[in-house]
Amino acid sequence: MVKFHLQPLTPMKRFRLLVLPLFMLCSIHFGHAQKKSNKGVTRHQIVSLVDSLKKSLNSYYIFPDKALLISNHLSSQLAKGVYKNNTDPAKLASQFENDIRSIHYDSHLHISFEPGMLAPNKMSPEERTKAMEEFLATERDNNFNLQKVEVLPGNIGYFLFNGFTGSVDEAKPILNAALTFLSGTKTLIIDLRYNGGGNTANRLESYFFKERTHLYDNVNTFEKNTISVFSDPSATNGLTLLMPVYILTSKNTFSAAEAFSASMQSLKRAVIVGENTGGGSHMTGTFDLGGGFIARIPFARPISTAAFKDWEGTGVTPDIPVEASKALEKAQEVIYQDLLSQAKSEKDKMKIQWAMNMLIAEQNPPNLSAASYNKYVGTYVGGLKFYIENDQFVCENSGRGGSNVFKLIPIFDDTYVLDENVQIQFVKDEKNIYSSLKMLWKDGHVTENRKE
C-alpha cells in the first residue's frame, strides 16, 4: 500500500486526498511503535524481503522493463547467497539499494530500515490527529518555506522560496501576501537554488497565468492512468502576476522545484538562470516491505513532449547557465539591460542605470587606491565636503540630518555611492580638471554642483 507521496503535483482530488495525509503521517517517526530487535535478519526474512521488494517494483515502478531487470538481478543475488551473511538490517537495506542502482539508477528510489515508522493504517485516530498537528506545526515554524521577499533596486521583485509545502491551504495566506507585496514590481526573480522540492508546485504556478493552463502530464502506475496537471487561477484570490519572471536554479534544485521550473520554461513564462538542476522528476510512494524495511518507489513521472522534457537524471537546463553563487547577480544584469533597451525617456534610463550602478557597487566594485581620490577632494556647492580619512574616501554632507559623514563606495573610477538615494559622478571641465559633480538620484533626476 502506498503510504505517502513525496511530490503530489497532480490536481486529482481523490488521489491527493489519499496521499497528502499519508505523507504527513509517515514523515513523522514514532519510536514506540515498534521495538528495534537486537537479532539479525534471518535467511527466511531475507527471502521474504526480496520477494516483497520485487512485487512492489513490478507493480508500481514507473519503468516496468527496468523493474523486471532489477527483479531478476535481486533473484540472482539471492540465489548466489550474496545476502545470506548480511544480517545487519541497515547494511542489508544498503545492499539492496546498491544492487538496484547497479542495474538502473533512480535518484528517488531508496531502500531503508526504519522500524520506528508507524504505518498510517495502524494508527489510532488520536495518533493520526497528533501526527498531522505536529507536521503542520513544523511547517508553520519554517513559515512554509517562504523565506524572503524583497524589492531590489530598479523595482525588481525577489522571492526566496525553499520548499513546496503540502499544507497548501494553511500556507495560502502567507503565499498570497508575499506575492501581493511583489505584484507592483517590473520583473520577478524566484530563487529556487535551495529548494529541494515537496508538494503542489502547480499552486504557485497558478499565480502566473490568467487562464487555466495545461502544464504537463504524468504517467501514474498507482492509478494506472495519465494525469494532466493544470494551473488554477481560481485558487489565487484573484491575484495574477504577468510581469517577466526569472527563476534561479542550482544543482540542489530538485523534484517539485524542478517541475515548477521546467513547466514555466516550456511555456515561455520564465527564463531560468543558474545551474542544471538535480534531476529528480519522479513522484515517490513509500511501501512497507515488512520487518521494518521501507521501499521508496517512484510511481509517477512526467511525459516528455516537443516543448516539455522529463528531467529525470539530466536536470532542467538553464536558459542562461552560470554558477549558482552568481545567478542572482547575472539575472539582475540581464533584467537591467532589458529594461534599459525598453526605456523611453532619459529619466527612465537614468533610473535603470542607477540600479545597475548599485549592483556593481555591491558585487564587483573597483579596487581603487587612496591616491586616486585626490583629484576629487574639496568642497562643492551645497555643503558637500570630500576628503580622505584613514585611506578611505568620505563625504561630509552638512545638509543631511543625523549622521552626515558617509564612506563612499566606488562604482567606477569617477562614480561613487553616497547613500541609499544618491550616487556621485565627478565631472571634468574643458581644462581636464574635476571641477564639478553630478548627483545621480534614485528616481532618475540629476543635479549638478560646482566645486567652491
Phi, psi and omega per residue, in radians:
M1 nan 2.354 3.091
V2 -1.237 2.230 -3.100
K3 -1.749 -0.617 3.031
F4 -2.677 2.891 -3.004
H5 -2.220 1.942 -2.995
L6 -1.136 -0.631 -3.041
Q7 -2.386 1.275 -3.074
P8 -1.353 1.537 -3.093
L9 -1.508 -0.188 -3.045
T10 -1.481 2.644 -3.129
P11 -1.635 0.028 -3.056
M12 -1.139 2.061 -2.938
K13 -1.098 -0.791 -3.052
R14 -1.107 -0.756 -3.128
F15 -1.119 -0.771 -3.087
R16 -1.200 -0.668 -3.130
L17 -1.129 -0.575 3.084
L18 -1.253 -0.804 -2.923
V19 -1.417 -0.722 -3.042
L20 -1.061 -0.856 3.111
P21 -1.070 -0.601 3.138
L22 -1.223 -0.604 3.053
F23 -1.051 -0.781 -3.120
M24 -1.096 -0.766 -3.064
L25 -1.209 -0.743 -3.044
C26 -1.404 -0.145 3.053
S27 -1.374 -0.134 -3.094
I28 -1.939 2.264 -3.083
H29 -1.721 2.378 3.120
F30 -2.011 1.853 -3.068
G31 -1.131 -0.420 -3.088
H32 -1.473 -0.108 -3.003
A33 -1.205 -0.758 3.126
Q34 -2.398 2.477 3.066
K35 -1.528 2.332 3.125
K36 -1.302 2.161 -3.092
S37 -1.360 2.485 3.057
N38 -1.430 -0.209 -3.118
K39 -1.414 2.638 3.092
G40 -1.351 3.025 3.130
V41 -1.358 2.283 -3.123
T42 -1.414 2.867 3.123
R43 -1.084 -0.706 3.112
H44 -1.071 -0.714 3.128
Q45 -1.146 -0.663 3.125
I46 -1.084 -0.767 3.108
V47 -1.056 -0.767 3.141
S48 -1.122 -0.698 3.140
L49 -1.132 -0.794 3.135
V50 -1.068 -0.725 3.128
D51 -1.117 -0.775 3.137
S52 -1.125 -0.724 3.136
L53 -1.135 -0.753 3.120
K54 -1.085 -0.751 3.130
K55 -1.089 -0.752 -3.141
S56 -1.127 -0.745 3.136
L57 -1.129 -0.812 -3.103
N58 -1.206 -0.435 3.136
S59 -1.487 -0.597 -2.933
Y60 -2.201 -0.339 -3.052
Y61 -1.127 2.444 -2.990
I62 -1.185 -0.307 3.092
F63 -2.030 1.622 -3.081
P64 -0.994 -0.646 -3.137
D65 -1.148 -0.668 3.100
K66 -1.235 -0.635 3.100
A67 -1.043 -0.709 3.137
L68 -1.158 -0.743 3.118
L69 -1.097 -0.751 3.134
I70 -1.118 -0.782 -3.136
S71 -1.038 -0.757 3.128
N72 -1.110 -0.670 3.138
H73 -1.186 -0.729 3.109
L74 -1.081 -0.723 3.106
S75 -1.097 -0.711 3.123
S76 -1.127 -0.759 3.123
Q77 -1.103 -0.694 3.124
L78 -1.116 -0.776 -3.120
A79 -1.131 -0.559 3.123
K80 -1.335 -0.177 -3.126
G81 1.439 0.305 -3.113
V82 -1.047 -0.603 -3.032
Y83 -1.614 -0.227 -2.901
K84 -1.132 -0.534 -3.137
N85 -1.669 -0.045 -3.130
N86 -1.666 1.383 -3.021
T87 -1.651 -0.095 3.072
D88 -1.319 2.127 -3.025
P89 -0.994 -0.795 -3.103
A90 -1.144 -0.720 3.135
K91 -1.209 -0.624 3.100
L92 -1.123 -0.751 3.098
A93 -1.051 -0.731 3.120
S94 -1.132 -0.650 3.104
Q95 -1.121 -0.765 3.083
F96 -1.004 -0.822 -3.092
E97 -1.125 -0.738 3.116
N98 -1.101 -0.693 3.128
D99 -1.152 -0.678 3.082
I100 -1.073 -0.821 -3.072
R101 -1.233 -0.358 3.060
S102 -1.214 -0.374 3.109
I103 -1.692 -0.748 -3.099
H104 -2.717 2.170 -3.128
Y105 -1.607 2.238 3.056
D106 -2.439 2.056 -3.038
S107 -1.137 -0.266 -3.137
H108 -1.728 -0.094 -3.055
L109 -1.678 2.037 -3.063
H110 -2.399 2.585 3.006
I111 -2.108 2.323 -3.120
S112 -2.571 2.815 3.062
F113 -1.871 1.910 -3.073
E114 -2.321 1.289 -3.069
P115 -1.186 -0.265 -3.140
G116 -1.474 -0.051 -3.124
M117 -1.497 2.155 -3.139
L118 -1.630 2.160 3.129
A119 -1.111 2.413 -3.118
P120 -0.973 -0.645 -3.090
N121 -1.281 -0.111 3.083
K122 -1.797 -0.020 -3.138
M123 -1.450 2.564 2.985
S124 -1.355 2.822 3.082
P125 -0.959 -0.644 3.140
E126 -1.153 -0.713 3.133
E127 -1.171 -0.667 3.094
R128 -1.084 -0.814 -3.138
T129 -1.062 -0.785 3.139
K130 -1.086 -0.742 -3.133
A131 -1.090 -0.769 -3.139
M132 -1.161 -0.661 3.103
E133 -1.133 -0.719 3.129
E134 -1.167 -0.697 3.104
F135 -1.082 -0.806 -3.125
L136 -1.143 -0.672 3.120
A137 -1.078 -0.699 3.104
T138 -1.113 -0.748 3.114
E139 -1.097 -0.743 3.122
R140 -1.118 -0.725 -3.139
D141 -1.061 -0.475 3.118
N142 -1.707 0.219 -3.139
N143 0.941 0.615 3.138
F144 0.944 0.553 3.090
N145 1.204 0.179 3.053
L146 -1.530 1.812 -2.899
Q147 -1.701 -0.552 -3.042
K148 -2.865 2.392 2.931
V149 -2.232 2.472 -3.034
E150 -2.745 2.608 3.007
V151 -1.849 1.995 -3.127
L152 -1.459 2.833 3.094
P153 -0.889 2.451 -3.094
G154 1.557 0.166 -3.134
N155 1.078 0.830 3.082
I156 -1.789 2.187 3.129
G157 -1.392 2.497 3.106
Y158 -2.294 2.237 -3.068
F159 -2.291 1.918 3.111
L160 -1.653 2.043 -3.008
F161 -2.309 1.972 -2.938
N162 -1.806 0.127 3.105
G163 3.071 2.564 3.134
F164 -1.660 1.983 -3.064
T165 -1.388 2.624 3.013
G166 -1.459 -0.261 -3.131
S167 -1.540 1.122 -2.974
V168 -1.139 -0.660 -3.118
D169 -1.224 -0.705 3.133
E170 -1.215 -0.577 -3.117
A171 -1.422 -0.310 -3.019
K172 -0.964 -0.794 -3.137
P173 -1.050 -0.643 -3.133
I174 -1.259 -0.792 3.111
L175 -1.070 -0.751 -3.130
N176 -1.115 -0.724 3.130
A177 -1.134 -0.728 -3.135
A178 -1.093 -0.806 -3.104
L179 -1.297 -0.512 3.040
T180 -1.120 -0.738 3.099
F181 -1.008 -0.613 -3.088
L182 -1.617 -0.013 -2.985
S183 -1.183 -0.330 -3.138
G184 -1.640 0.066 -3.124
T185 -1.408 2.783 -3.083
K186 -1.341 -0.652 -3.117
T187 -2.509 2.599 -3.101
L188 -2.067 2.292 3.027
I189 -1.870 2.132 3.091
I190 -1.864 2.037 -3.059
D191 -1.651 1.879 3.120
L192 -1.963 0.371 -3.077
R193 -1.143 -0.408 -3.118
Y194 -2.005 0.289 -3.065
N195 -1.657 1.954 -3.099
G196 -1.594 0.129 3.072
G197 1.939 -2.579 -3.093
G198 2.287 -2.129 -2.976
N199 -2.354 2.748 2.898
T200 0.866 0.996 3.082
A201 -1.119 -0.505 -3.083
N202 -1.200 -0.326 3.081
R203 -1.154 -0.745 3.093
L204 -1.171 -0.711 -3.135
E205 -1.079 -0.461 -3.097
S206 -1.063 -0.401 -3.136
Y207 -1.309 -0.184 -2.987
F208 -1.953 0.209 3.122
F209 -2.373 2.319 3.112
K210 -1.185 -0.725 -3.081
E211 -1.886 2.773 3.024
R212 -1.047 2.133 -2.965
T213 -2.184 2.355 3.085
H214 -1.265 2.173 -3.093
L215 -1.675 -0.915 3.105
Y216 -3.029 3.098 3.129
D217 -2.106 2.581 3.070
N218 -2.067 2.333 2.928
V219 -1.470 2.290 -3.020
N220 -2.228 1.937 -3.116
T221 -1.355 -0.357 3.140
F222 -1.210 -0.758 3.126
E223 -1.690 -0.115 3.130
K224 1.044 0.766 3.132
N225 -2.691 -3.081 3.078
T226 -1.977 2.294 -3.078
I227 -1.988 2.220 3.086
S228 -1.582 2.337 -3.115
V229 -1.852 2.272 -3.091
F230 -2.192 2.683 2.886
S231 -1.306 2.738 -3.080
D232 -2.376 1.498 -3.113
P233 -1.026 -0.396 -3.140
S234 -1.196 -0.221 -3.100
A235 -1.638 0.118 -3.008
T236 -1.911 0.215 -3.105
N237 1.003 0.584 3.081
G238 1.422 0.064 -3.125
L239 -1.584 2.115 3.079
T240 -2.232 2.260 -3.131
L241 -1.876 2.014 -3.043
L242 -1.938 0.080 3.102
M243 -1.221 2.816 3.050
P244 -1.015 2.548 -3.099
V245 -2.167 2.369 3.026
Y246 -2.105 2.353 -3.133
I247 -1.997 2.225 3.111
L248 -1.652 2.316 -3.091
T249 -2.274 2.826 3.047
S250 -2.534 3.139 3.079
K251 -1.169 -0.274 3.116
N252 -1.580 -0.079 3.042
T253 -1.278 2.171 -2.919
F254 -2.544 2.689 2.905
S255 1.014 -2.050 -3.084
A256 -1.050 -0.582 3.086
A257 -1.132 -0.572 3.071
E258 -1.270 -0.660 3.097
A259 -1.052 -0.773 3.104
F260 -1.065 -0.839 -3.100
S261 -1.120 -0.789 -3.078
A262 -1.124 -0.766 -3.101
S263 -1.274 -0.664 3.080
M264 -1.114 -0.666 3.122
Q265 -1.198 -0.786 -3.085
S266 -1.145 -0.524 3.114
L267 -1.548 0.108 3.132
K268 0.989 0.600 3.107
R269 -1.700 -0.179 3.136
A270 -2.627 2.685 3.008
V271 -1.859 2.273 -3.105
I272 -1.733 2.272 -3.109
V273 -2.177 2.251 3.094
G274 2.417 -2.428 -3.071
E275 -1.854 2.832 2.942
N276 -0.978 2.381 -3.103
T277 -1.340 3.091 -2.983
G278 -1.147 -0.468 3.074
G279 1.538 0.797 3.100
G280 -2.225 1.686 -3.065
S281 -1.750 -0.214 -2.960
H282 -1.439 2.461 3.069
M283 -1.594 2.357 -2.880
T284 -2.117 2.399 3.035
G285 -1.986 2.725 3.124
T286 -1.807 2.252 -3.076
F287 -2.058 2.316 3.122
D288 -1.448 2.012 -3.141
L289 -1.567 -0.151 -3.106
G290 1.707 2.665 3.084
G291 1.169 0.356 -3.130
G292 1.552 0.005 3.138
F293 -1.558 2.450 -3.081
I294 -2.196 2.389 3.001
A295 -2.034 2.202 3.030
R296 -1.765 1.934 -2.972
I297 -2.123 2.160 3.059
P298 -1.101 2.250 -3.128
F299 -2.147 0.048 3.092
A300 -2.609 2.592 3.124
R301 -2.629 2.675 3.105
P302 -1.285 2.639 3.135
I303 -1.682 2.246 3.106
S304 -1.294 2.481 3.035
T305 -2.275 -3.041 3.118
A306 -1.066 -0.610 -3.073
A307 -1.758 -0.441 -3.024
F308 -2.099 2.145 -3.077
K309 -1.971 2.369 3.003
D310 -1.111 2.226 -3.011
W311 -1.750 0.153 -3.131
E312 -1.008 2.181 3.082
G313 1.415 -0.320 -3.104
T314 -1.975 -0.486 -3.072
G315 1.452 2.939 3.058
V316 -1.540 2.228 -3.089
T317 -1.469 2.202 -3.128
P318 -1.236 2.658 3.039
D319 -1.257 -0.608 3.126
I320 -2.171 1.670 -3.098
P321 -1.300 2.329 3.120
V322 -2.853 2.721 3.086
E323 -0.973 2.482 -3.092
A324 -0.981 -0.666 -3.104
S325 -1.138 -0.346 -3.122
K326 -1.891 0.106 -3.026
A327 -1.152 -0.724 -3.121
L328 -1.129 -0.800 3.119
E329 -1.054 -0.758 -3.127
K330 -1.129 -0.741 3.120
A331 -1.060 -0.749 3.115
Q332 -1.090 -0.749 3.122
E333 -1.014 -0.817 -3.117
V334 -1.122 -0.740 -3.138
I335 -1.106 -0.803 -3.115
Y336 -1.113 -0.707 3.109
Q337 -1.105 -0.694 3.124
D338 -1.146 -0.783 3.120
L339 -1.125 -0.660 -3.138
L340 -1.122 -0.673 -3.141
S341 -1.198 -0.394 -3.123
Q342 -1.680 -0.185 -3.075
A343 -1.085 2.370 -3.048
K344 -1.822 -0.222 3.139
S345 -2.290 2.805 3.114
E346 -1.114 -0.606 3.136
K347 -1.142 -0.739 3.101
D348 -1.108 -0.707 3.104
K349 -1.091 -0.703 -3.132
M350 -1.157 -0.641 3.103
K351 -1.101 -0.727 -3.133
I352 -1.242 -0.715 3.101
Q353 -1.077 -0.655 3.096
W354 -1.031 -0.780 3.126
A355 -1.133 -0.713 3.103
M356 -1.089 -0.698 3.108
N357 -1.082 -0.717 -3.142
M358 -1.107 -0.644 3.119
L359 -1.125 -0.731 3.106
I360 -1.089 -0.782 -3.115
A361 -1.093 -0.621 -3.114
E362 -1.389 -0.660 -2.968
Q363 -1.802 -0.602 -3.020
N364 -2.614 1.041 -3.124
P365 -1.245 2.564 3.110
P366 -1.187 2.630 3.130
N367 -1.659 1.718 -3.061
L368 -1.832 2.563 3.094
S369 -1.495 2.807 3.131
A370 -1.069 -0.565 -3.114
A371 -1.111 -0.498 -3.107
S372 -1.239 -0.226 -3.129
Y373 -1.508 -0.258 -2.996
N374 -1.002 -0.631 -3.067
K375 -1.204 -0.208 -3.124
Y376 -1.819 -0.194 -3.040
V377 -1.091 2.424 3.110
G378 2.569 -3.136 3.122
T379 -1.894 2.336 -3.098
Y380 -1.992 2.722 -3.136
V381 -0.912 2.382 -3.110
G382 1.784 0.001 3.076
G383 1.503 0.298 3.125
L384 -1.524 2.011 -3.101
K385 -1.974 2.104 -3.115
F386 -1.905 2.336 -3.141
Y387 -2.736 2.991 -3.133
I388 -1.878 2.260 -3.136
E389 -2.406 2.077 -3.106
N390 0.949 0.769 3.134
D391 1.145 0.211 3.094
Q392 -1.882 2.471 3.093
F393 -1.545 2.101 -3.053
V394 -2.268 2.834 3.115
C395 -2.302 2.294 3.020
E396 -1.766 2.081 -3.076
N397 -1.991 1.621 -3.068
S398 -1.209 -0.280 -3.124
G399 -1.434 -0.091 -3.131
R400 -1.846 2.390 3.119
G401 -1.276 2.889 3.128
G402 1.256 -2.513 3.103
S403 -1.122 2.201 -3.074
N404 -2.076 0.229 3.073
V405 -2.032 2.183 -3.032
F406 -2.171 2.370 2.995
K407 -1.424 2.165 -3.103
L408 -1.429 2.390 3.130
I409 -1.851 2.129 -3.080
P410 -1.233 2.470 3.009
I411 -1.918 -0.944 2.970
F412 -2.265 -3.123 -3.137
D413 -1.019 -0.600 -3.065
D414 -1.931 0.095 -3.049
T415 -2.274 2.377 -3.018
Y416 -2.473 2.682 2.996
V417 -1.465 2.169 3.064
L418 -1.560 -0.939 3.106
D419 -2.672 -2.869 -3.063
E420 -1.235 -0.144 -3.101
N421 -2.092 -0.335 -2.969
V422 -2.323 2.416 2.926
Q423 -2.008 2.611 -3.098
I424 -1.959 2.257 3.030
Q425 -2.112 2.084 3.133
F426 -1.444 2.460 -2.979
V427 -2.159 2.359 3.082
K428 -1.459 2.621 3.022
D429 -1.685 -2.982 -3.077
E430 -1.188 -0.277 3.113
K431 -1.639 0.159 3.128
N432 1.170 0.517 3.114
I433 -1.995 2.434 3.101
Y434 -1.336 1.777 -3.032
S435 -2.072 0.016 3.112
S436 -2.695 3.006 3.078
L437 -2.459 2.734 3.013
K438 -1.920 2.354 3.014
M439 -1.691 1.971 -3.109
L440 -1.658 1.964 -3.038
W441 -1.614 2.637 -3.097
K442 -1.002 -0.585 -3.095
D443 -1.443 0.042 3.039
G444 1.786 -0.193 -3.134
H445 -1.546 2.765 -3.034
V446 -2.243 2.340 3.029
T447 -2.154 2.675 -3.081
E448 -2.142 2.402 -3.135
N449 -2.258 2.285 3.133
R450 -1.561 2.709 3.092
K451 -1.318 2.377 -3.134
E452 -1.328 nan nan
